[in-house]
Amino acid sequence: MAFIRHVAIASKDPADTAEFYKKHFDLKELYRSPYDTGEDGVWLSDGYIYFAILKHGPKTPQLGPELSSDFCGIHHIGFMVDDQRAKVAELDAASVPHVRDNAASPPRASLIKNAPNEKFIGPDWVHFDVREKGWNEAIRANTQLYELKPVTSDRE
């Protein structure tokens, strides 16, 4: 089973945007870049979702070849899966396109704490990451991590 564990947005002012979410929703700051200003990005969490606020503009990671990142709003989402290799094989078998910097380049991946994730393009050109680990570790290192637990029926 997969769970949404990551949302990234592009913002004109990541530090100011982060303050809004911290003030109104009590999100905790995990880190910022650069450390003193957060001008390039601020990463927050509610203890479950890894929430990245990325700088809108030239430094915003491009979504892919000939795909603009020249907007503010949702940039991509991320799914944590039990078996990353199996999920990537399933997506490849279904011809779900990988995010690539150009048609000849390898699929784009990124690292958090030595935990690679693979990037894909879903319906409506929504980009998503797939990874087994990394977001929980980043959250746990900076604030309380919450885990999703199934609800048991009161009828039992």
Phi and psi in degrees as a GROMACS rama.xvg file:
@    title "Ramachandran Plot"
@    xaxis  label "Phi"
@    yaxis  label "Psi"
@TYPE xy
-109.35  148.974  ALA-2
-128.574  140.347  PHE-3
-70.9267  121.229  ILE-4
-126.236  -0.757645  ARG-5
-148.484  135.506  HIS-6
-135.227  134.811  VAL-7
-122.433  136.503  ALA-8
-122.792  155.75  ILE-9
-101.35  135.221  ALA-10
-137.553  145.808  SER-11
-68.7004  -29.6675  LYS-12
-138.389  85.048  ASP-13
-55.4177  -40.3842  PRO-14
-65.608  -43.9612  ALA-15
-67.2452  -41.824  ASP-16
-61.7718  -41.9591  THR-17
-61.4341  -41.0562  ALA-18
-60.3745  -39.1306  GLU-19
-58.2356  -51.0041  PHE-20
-68.7214  -34.0348  TYR-21
-66.6452  -43.8215  LYS-22
-68.8145  -47.9954  LYS-23
-89.6392  -20.7657  HIS-24
-126.562  7.58035  PHE-25
57.0386  32.7892  ASP-26
-72.1038  150.593  LEU-27
-100.966  138.685  LYS-28
-80.4068  129.51  GLU-29
-90.1417  -48.6274  LEU-30
-170.897  172.958  TYR-31
-143.994  159.857  ARG-32
-137.827  126.899  SER-33
-64.0023  162.139  PRO-34
-54.7086  -38.0989  TYR-35
-81.8568  -27.3753  ASP-36
-119.021  -31.613  THR-37
72.3961  17.3678  GLY-38
-59.6764  -34.0096  GLU-39
-90.8479  -19.6096  ASP-40
168.543  151.986  GLY-41
-134.956  136.219  VAL-42
-114.473  127.063  TRP-43
-123.085  170.078  LEU-44
-156.55  151.93  SER-45
-97.4768  5.72327  ASP-46
98.9524  -9.12141  GLY-47
-127.31  -49.3159  TYR-48
-95.3337  134.399  ILE-49
-90.3593  109.304  TYR-50
-112.167  108.028  PHE-51
-98.7913  132.091  ALA-52
-113.81  105.086  ILE-53
-96.9759  149.698  LEU-54
-67.0868  123.554  LYS-55
-72.9941  137.647  HIS-56
123.753  -154.375  GLY-57
-58.8326  -28.3123  PRO-58
-89.1853  -6.22225  LYS-59
-66.4764  128.765  THR-60
-56.1814  129.457  PRO-61
-67.3491  143.854  GLN-62
-73.9627  -23.608  LEU-63
163.177  -177.629  GLY-64
-62.5815  132.734  PRO-65
58.3718  19.3833  GLU-66
-115.297  123.173  LEU-67
-79.3318  149.986  SER-68
-115.059  22.7259  SER-69
-84.9013  60.2485  ASP-70
-154.97  160.118  PHE-71
-103.573  145.973  CYS-72
130.979  -159.489  GLY-73
-61.3203  128.424  ILE-74
-100.186  -49.0276  HIS-75
-164.94  167.507  HIS-76
-124.418  163.867  ILE-77
-133.806  139.58  GLY-78
-112.238  129.825  PHE-79
-93.9012  129.212  MET-80
-122.46  161.378  VAL-81
-72.175  -37.1598  ASP-82
-137.31  98.3555  ASP-83
-61.954  -44.232  GLN-84
-60.8301  -43.56  ARG-85
-65.3268  -41.0946  ALA-86
-67.3477  -41.1234  LYS-87
-63.5897  -41.8803  VAL-88
-61.732  -41.2247  ALA-89
-62.5632  -45.2722  GLU-90
-65.9543  -40.9859  LEU-91
-62.1595  -43.2807  ASP-92
-63.1348  -28.2376  ALA-93
-90.0754  7.09261  ALA-94
59.4896  33.7448  SER-95
-75.3512  123.4  VAL-96
-70.66  141.397  PRO-97
-78.7788  152.421  HIS-98
-76.725  128.712  VAL-99
-132.131  149.911  ARG-100
-71.8617  -28.9726  ASP-101
-156.51  167.5  ASN-102
-58.3319  -29.4276  ALA-103
-91.5485  -7.70398  ALA-104
-84.0428  160.768  SER-105
-69.4778  163.967  PRO-106
-56.425  144.463  PRO-107
-80.342  139.409  ARG-108
-139.08  162.74  ALA-109
-140.417  166.122  SER-110
-121.866  138.889  LEU-111
-129.58  118.634  ILE-112
50.7669  47.9223  LYS-113
61.5081  26.3047  ASN-114
-115.88  100.201  ALA-115
-70.1414  149.185  PRO-116
-128.716  153.796  ASN-117
-109.002  143.361  GLU-118
-111.501  133.786  LYS-119
-131.083  168.486  PHE-120
-117.058  119.249  ILE-121
-97.8604  -169.032  GLY-122
-56.1539  149.488  PRO-123
60.1366  22.6066  ASP-124
61.5331  26.8178  TRP-125
-78.0908  123.43  VAL-126
-87.6696  143.08  HIS-127
-144.352  149.779  PHE-128
-100.433  150.89  ASP-129
-128.697  127.193  VAL-130
-155.521  157.493  ARG-131
-89.6134  -36.1592  GLU-132
-149.314  168.874  LYS-133
129.337  -51.0795  GLY-134
-70.0924  -45.964  TRP-135
-58.6476  -41.5037  ASN-136
-64.3377  -40.0314  GLU-137
-67.18  -38.7652  ALA-138
-66.8977  -50.521  ILE-139
-59.2115  -32.6726  ARG-140
-70.1412  -17.3377  ALA-141
-126.378  -14.2134  ASN-142
-162.79  -179.644  THR-143
-68.049  128.774  GLN-144
-93.6609  132.17  LEU-145
-110.01  140.158  TYR-146
-109.693  145.364  GLU-147
-78.9451  131.47  LEU-148
-123.156  139.06  LYS-149
-62.3906  145.063  PRO-150
-87.5437  130.838  VAL-151
-89.5427  149.491  THR-152
-76.2326  137.649  SER-153
-73.5385  -11.9048  ASP-154
-80.4061  -14.5013  ARG-155
